[in-house]
Amino acid sequence: MQLLLSSNEVDDAFGSVAPAIHQSSLFTFPTYDALEERFSGKSEADIYSRTSNPTVRLLEDKLAKLERGDAAIAFGSGMAAISGAVLSLVKAGDRIVSTFNTYSDAYRLFEILMARLGVSVTYVDCNDIDELSNALVGARLLFLESPSSYVFETCDIKKATDVAKQHGVITIFDNSFASPLGQKPLLHGADIVVHSISKYLSGHSDVVAGCVVGSHDLINQIRDTALPLLGAKLSAMEAWLVIRGLRTLPMRLREHQEAADFVVGKLKDDSRIAKIHRAMPSSTLSGAGGLFTVELADGLDVRAFCDALKVFRLGVSWGGFESLALPASVAARIDSDRKSVV
Ligand SMILES: *Cc1c(COP(=O)(O)O)cnc(C)c1O
């Protein structure tokens, strides 16, 4: 694992341990024949960095191996990965089944853009297998996020994806909160894994990036639509920063988990805290990770709580070196009919 995260498989005439940053928009061909071979699909040389780039490919190979997929595509953000995958696989009239507490912009993608394109979305409790099975009749995609945003609830990946398979439905799984080291959904039946690389995988709050991982078939379908037509590529420089971040992923995750264990340990018996939401490790999920949500006891002022924080800064996102808090009262503007507890 450490070797995979730290290796530099790119041929390098100088023997450097860090990969080269191929900061080039285009790649040239020595002869007419070489150019023709590439365009007729007989060779795989890079043409233009909107569709492929050697530094980005090095990252994609690592991500595919980490998640145990055949192939991966890196994107300019986690949302580009999610919308790229979804838009590549649906058409007007299709229906998506989604878990309740998805990342808020994934929810907005479904409610705003998908609705406009004639794709409907049904929200279900993915641990209620009967409800899930009913919703999946005639659906095209199942969208799972586990642990989920805000409340870190988990679903039984194997059970949910088994039902999806029975209905011929493709499962897209947002694995950002667990990271590939915490859980590998492709091994438990998911068809496509998506990540916000901006979080744990890059790990230093200096990159916005995303990826999809899956079988050759599905990844080629997504690659042919999302990169040339939607253009949501990742830059070579940012791919390089992620490759650097990956080298310390196991150590960083251990620290995140220990730090969260420490803080949760201090809070859990405090009478001013009504409830703590944190992911529950299971047979597929190896750790609770570094995130948790607290509900303050009745009558306590969220604003005063936030303004009194010393180590934690107020801000969105997560997975970097800094401790962050985000009040749901400000950030989670989610429809009440979505049954969210936030
Ligand atoms: C942040 C996040 C995303 C979106 O990723 P970006 O890189 O910010 O576009 C998607 N899913 C989850 C679970 C996230 O936390």
PDBQT file of the ligand as one rigid body, heavy atoms in Angstrom, charges set to zero:
ROOT
HETATM    1  C1  LIG A 401     -16.939  17.986  -0.739  1.00  0.00    +0.000 C 
HETATM    2  C2  LIG A 401     -17.758  16.855  -1.138  1.00  0.00    +0.000 A 
HETATM    3  C3  LIG A 401     -18.154  16.657  -2.466  1.00  0.00    +0.000 A 
HETATM    4  C4  LIG A 401     -17.855  17.680  -3.544  1.00  0.00    +0.000 C 
HETATM    5  O1  LIG A 401     -16.498  17.735  -3.825  1.00  0.00    +0.000 OA
HETATM    6  P1  LIG A 401     -15.760  19.062  -4.378  1.00  0.00    +0.000 P 
HETATM    7  O2  LIG A 401     -14.370  18.580  -4.579  1.00  0.00    +0.000 OA
HETATM    8  O3  LIG A 401     -15.907  20.118  -3.347  1.00  0.00    +0.000 OA
HETATM    9  O4  LIG A 401     -16.462  19.429  -5.646  1.00  0.00    +0.000 OA
HETATM   10  C5  LIG A 401     -18.847  15.521  -2.797  1.00  0.00    +0.000 A 
HETATM   11  N1  LIG A 401     -19.169  14.594  -1.858  1.00  0.00    +0.000 NA
HETATM   12  C6  LIG A 401     -18.820  14.760  -0.569  1.00  0.00    +0.000 A 
HETATM   13  C7  LIG A 401     -19.209  13.693   0.407  1.00  0.00    +0.000 C 
HETATM   14  C8  LIG A 401     -18.113  15.875  -0.165  1.00  0.00    +0.000 A 
HETATM   15  O5  LIG A 401     -17.802  16.039   1.133  1.00  0.00    +0.000 OA
ENDROOT
TORSDOF 0
